Amino acid sequence: MRSQDPASVPREVEGEPDLVSVDTTWGELQPLQCAPGVVTLGELELLDSLSVGAVLVDTRVPGSRAGITIPGAVNIPHDRILESKDQLDPSRMSVFFCNGPQCPQSPAAVRALLEAGYPASALAYYRGGMHDWVTLAMPTERTA
C-alpha cells in the first residue's frame, strides 16, 4: 500500500469548476463493515443521522485533508483518537469518515475506540468519505 498524501483526496481541476480529480493508486479498499456492531452509512443515511443529532468526525490527519471537509465535521485525526475520545459523547452517534473507500484512517479510529471499550452502538462509519461526497457534488467547506 502506498502511503497517503494530499494528492489522494479529490481535488478541484483548475479552470473547471464542476470537475475534480482523484488519485486512485493509493490505499487499499476497506471492507463495507469496518467493525462488528458498527453501522456503515451511505450519504442519505448520513444526512438523516446528522438531522437527529449525530456528530460528524473527520479522522483525516492534517496533511491529507486538502483544505476541505464535510460541513459541520469536527477533525479528530485517527492517530489521536484515544487521547481525544473525551470529545466524543457516547449518548450521541459519532459518524467517522476519511478520504474514501480505500482509506484506512476511519476504520483504524473506530477499531481503536472499540478496543478501548467505547460502545459500538455509538459509532457509525461513512465509508464513502470525501471521495464519494465530492464525486456526488455534495457541499463542502474549507478547513483552516
Summary of the structure (lengths in Angstrom):
residues: 144
radius of gyration: 14.4
end to end distance: 28.6
largest distance: 48.1
contacts: 433
relative contact order: 0.25
helix: 29%
strand: 21%
